[in-house]
Each structure stands twice: as C-alpha cells, then as structure tokens.
Amino acid sequence: MRGGSKHTGDVILTNVRELRLGDIIDDWCVKCRRLTNHAIVSLLENDAAKVRCRSCYSDHDYLKEIAPPSKKDLKRMAEAALSGEPDIEIPPPAPPKVKSIRKRR
C-alpha cells in the first residue's frame, strides 16, 4: 500500500455521497426519446428534481429513468377510465429500432 490508501478489493461503493448540482445521472430524455446522460439542474430534498440532457441540452423533470407512456397508451387508459373498466396495465416501451448499415461493394 502506498500513500496510506486502503485496498477495498472488489467492493462496489454505492451512495457514497449525496447528489449535488451538476452531477451526471442517467435519465429518459423527452426530446431525444432515449436514455442519456443528464446533469442535475435542481434538487428537492436531496433528490434530483430537474435535469438537463447532455446530448440535446433540453431541461425537463427528472423521470427516474422511466419512459413516459405513449400517446396511444394514454388514449387507451382514458377510454378504459370512461368505460368503467379496471385499470389497464401499460406494457413497457419497445426498444428503439436499430438501423442496419449496408456496406457497398
């Protein structure tokens, strides 16, 4: 050991410190419509309240890495509520489509 530091082995330390303004966290970007890195813009009771996407620089509420329901799902839930049906389970969002890249010969 050099410099008096202790080797922690394979221990992963989580929640070592509280969140601060400017910290980088992952969140669902409303504008990019994907999970991206975000910087914390405001805090509320030691939890992120607003974040800024580091890809498109749009600010939005912290969504806790959960994609909001699509317009189709919202419409389906509204129709179910008006018809008196029990709550409808919203399926998880489909993964984004990956474009295939063809090589020219």
Secondary structure, 3 states (H helix, E strand, C coil): CCCCCCCCCCCCCCCCCCCCCCCEEEEEECCCCEEEEEEEEEEECCEEEEEEECCCCCEEECCCCCCCCCHHHHHHHHHHHHHCCCCCCCCCCCCCCCCCCCCCC
